[in-house]
Amino acid sequence: MQWISAYTRLFNILDRKDTPAYHSGSQFIRVVQQFDPGLPSYSLYIVQRQKAGKSTSRRDFYWDILNGLDEATRYEAFRAFLDNVSPHYPEESQELSAYLFGGGNPVPKVKIPVDAWNSERLNVTLAKIDNAIDSGNFNNAMTLAYTCLEGLYKSYIRKHSPENESQTELIPLSKIVRDDIVVKLDKRGPFPQQMVTSISTLTSAIANSRNSFSDSHFDNDANRWLAGYSRDLVNSLGRLLLHFI
């Protein structure tokens, strides 16, 4: 992604004075604070820049703020600004959206840490999938679903089966996790085995679907129903695994 080019297009919309799309410094920061709560208020931020000898022009510090976000969060911030301005400048917004999320550009890469998985992290990731679905970016929703399971499985294996940490493929990871959970539950007594064996079946469905619409495919091939279904599978599998992590 050529972020400078994307930012230039966005700023040209946000800088239109006396229009509903115009974003002052304080308005811009309030939008980004939704994704980066640690970002200070406009007045404090400007003072910090002045002390550091940095430019306080809106064009410069807007870019510095966006550029300081990790890539996944930056995509979310761009989506939020597009939501704000698209009712007023639909054509320009659509062009920028196509540049960011489609029209010959790959699905954005998603990185989810593998440590310290918990219910809150799963909720945050599910919210990102929902955001991608709401934005019509179904390919990215599939990538997020895949990557979420990958993080959960690697976290489980790091804790319960460290001898298998070298495994990187999603489907083999799911089988390692499935078999380990079966062993643990067997020690407790009878349990509905189909519930656990479904881990690898559902994972295979997501993996194969996601691979069909991976970042090597440049059109929005995935559909809303597929992205939504995958999101619900991730939620179910994630809740199950969190009982054992």
C-alpha positions in Angstrom: 0.0 0.0 0.0 1.3 3.4 -1.0 0.2 5.2 2.2 1.4 8.6 1.2 -0.8 8.5 -1.9 -3.8 7.3 0.1 -3.2 10.0 2.7 -3.0 12.7 0.1 -6.3 11.7 -1.3 -7.9 11.6 2.2 -6.4 15.0 3.2 -7.7 16.6 0.0 -11.2 15.7 1.2 -10.7 16.6 4.9 -9.2 20.0 4.0 -12.3 21.3 2.2 -13.2 24.3 4.3 -16.7 25.4 4.8 -18.0 21.9 3.9 -19.3 19.1 6.2 -16.2 17.0 5.3 -13.7 19.5 6.8 -11.9 18.2 9.8 -10.1 20.6 12.1 -7.2 19.4 14.2 -9.3 18.7 17.2 -11.9 16.8 15.1 -9.2 14.8 13.4 -7.7 13.7 16.6 -11.0 12.8 18.2 -11.6 10.3 15.3 -8.2 8.7 15.7 -8.6 8.5 19.5 -11.3 5.9 18.9 -8.4 3.6 17.7 -5.5 5.1 19.7 -6.9 6.1 23.2 -3.4 7.2 24.2 -3.3 10.0 21.6 -3.4 13.3 23.6 -5.9 16.1 23.0 -5.3 18.6 20.2 -3.9 21.3 22.5 -1.5 19.0 24.3 -0.4 17.4 21.0 0.4 20.7 19.4 2.4 21.8 22.5 4.4 18.5 22.3 5.2 19.1 18.6 6.2 22.7 19.2 8.6 21.6 21.9 10.0 19.0 19.6 10.5 21.5 16.8 8.0 19.7 14.6 5.7 21.3 12.1 2.2 22.1 13.4 0.6 22.3 10.0 -2.5 20.1 9.7 -1.2 18.3 6.6 2.0 17.4 8.4 0.7 16.3 11.8 -2.3 14.5 10.4 0.1 12.3 8.4 2.4 11.8 11.4 -0.5 10.6 13.5 -1.7 8.1 10.9 1.7 7.0 10.0 2.4 6.2 13.7 -0.5 3.7 13.8 0.2 0.0 13.1 -1.1 -1.0 9.6 -4.3 -2.8 10.7 -5.3 0.2 12.9 -4.4 2.6 10.1 -6.9 0.8 7.9 -9.6 1.2 10.6 -8.9 4.9 10.9 -9.1 5.4 7.2 -12.5 3.6 7.2 -13.8 5.9 9.9 -12.8 9.0 8.0 -14.4 7.5 4.8 -17.6 6.9 6.8 -17.6 10.6 7.8 -17.0 12.1 4.4 -18.7 9.6 2.0 -22.2 11.1 2.3 -20.8 14.5 1.2 -18.2 13.4 -1.4 -19.4 9.9 -2.5 -17.3 9.7 -5.7 -14.0 10.8 -4.1 -14.7 8.5 -1.1 -15.5 5.6 -3.4 -12.2 6.1 -5.3 -10.2 6.2 -2.1 -12.0 3.1 -0.8 -11.2 1.2 -4.0 -7.6 2.3 -3.7 -7.4 1.1 -0.1 -9.5 -2.1 -0.2 -10.0 -3.2 -3.8 -9.5 -2.2 -7.4 -6.3 -4.2 -7.9 -4.9 -3.8 -4.4 -4.3 -6.9 -2.2 -6.1 -7.7 0.9 -4.4 -5.8 3.8 -2.1 -8.0 5.9 -3.3 -8.6 9.4 -1.1 -9.3 12.4 -2.5 -10.6 15.6 -0.1 -11.4 18.5 -0.1 -15.0 19.7 0.4 -14.4 23.4 -2.1 -13.7 26.2 -5.3 -14.5 24.3 -8.4 -13.8 26.4 -12.0 -12.9 25.9 -11.3 -9.2 25.5 -8.8 -9.8 22.7 -11.2 -12.1 20.9 -14.0 -9.5 21.2 -11.7 -6.8 19.7 -10.8 -9.1 16.8 -14.4 -10.0 16.2 -15.2 -6.3 16.1 -12.5 -5.9 13.4 -14.1 -8.6 11.4 -17.5 -6.9 11.8 -16.0 -3.7 10.7 -14.5 -5.3 7.6 -17.9 -6.9 6.8 -19.8 -3.6 7.3 -17.3 -1.9 5.0 -17.9 -4.6 2.3 -14.3 -5.7 2.6 -15.2 -9.4 2.8 -11.8 -10.6 1.7 -10.2 -8.9 4.7 -12.8 -10.4 7.0 -11.8 -13.8 5.8 -8.1 -13.0 6.4 -8.9 -11.8 9.9 -10.9 -14.9 10.6 -8.0 -17.1 9.5 -5.4 -15.1 11.4 -7.5 -15.0 14.5 -7.6 -18.8 14.6 -3.9 -19.0 13.8 -3.1 -16.8 16.8 -5.4 -18.8 19.1 -3.9 -22.2 18.1 -0.3 -21.0 18.4 -1.1 -19.5 21.8 -2.6 -22.8 22.9 0.3 -24.9 21.6 2.8 -22.6 23.2 1.2 -23.3 26.5 0.2 -26.9 26.3 2.2 -28.5 23.5 5.5 -26.5 23.1 7.2 -29.4 21.3 4.9 -28.6 18.3 5.7 -24.8 18.1 7.5 -25.3 14.8 4.2 -26.0 13.1 2.9 -23.1 11.1 0.0 -24.4 8.9 -3.5 -23.7 10.2 -5.1 -27.1 9.6 -2.2 -29.1 11.2 -2.3 -26.6 14.1 -6.0 -27.2 14.6 -5.4 -31.0 14.7 -2.7 -30.7 17.4 -5.0 -28.5 19.5 -8.0 -30.9 18.9 -6.0 -34.0 19.9 -4.6 -32.3 23.0 -8.1 -31.2 24.2 -9.4 -34.7 23.6 -6.7 -36.2 25.9 -7.5 -33.7 28.6 -11.2 -34.3 28.4 -10.8 -38.1 28.3 -9.2 -37.8 31.7 -12.3 -36.1 33.1 -14.8 -38.6 31.8 -17.3 -38.9 29.0 -17.9 -35.8 26.8 -19.5 -35.1 23.4 -16.6 -35.9 21.1 -18.2 -34.4 18.0 -18.0 -31.0 19.6 -14.2 -31.2 19.9 -13.6 -33.1 16.6 -15.5 -30.3 14.8 -12.5 -28.0 15.6 -10.5 -29.4 12.6 -13.6 -29.6 10.4 -14.6 -26.0 10.9 -11.0 -24.8 10.7 -10.6 -26.6 7.3 -13.7 -24.8 6.0 -12.3 -21.4 7.0 -8.8 -22.2 5.8 -9.9 -23.4 2.4 -12.4 -20.6 1.9 -9.9 -18.0 2.9 -7.2 -19.5 0.6 -9.7 -19.2 -2.3 -9.9 -15.4 -1.6 -6.4 -14.7 -0.4 -4.3 -11.6 -0.9 -3.2 -13.0 -4.3 -6.8 -12.5 -5.5 -7.3 -8.8 -6.1 -11.1 -8.6 -6.5 -13.7 -8.7 -3.8 -14.6 -12.3 -4.5 -15.8 -13.3 -1.1 -19.4 -12.7 -0.2 -21.1 -11.3 2.9 -22.6 -14.6 3.9 -19.3 -16.4 3.8 -17.5 -13.6 5.8 -20.4 -13.6 8.3 -20.4 -17.3 8.7 -16.7 -17.5 9.1 -16.9 -14.7 11.8 -19.4 -16.8 13.8 -17.2 -19.9 13.5 -14.3 -18.0 14.8 -16.4 -16.8 17.7 -17.5 -20.4 18.6 -14.0 -21.9 18.2 -12.4 -19.1 20.1 -14.8 -19.4 23.1 -14.1 -23.1 23.2 -10.3 -22.7 23.1 -10.3 -20.0 25.8 -11.6 -22.5 28.3 -8.3 -24.3 27.9 -5.8 -21.4 27.4 
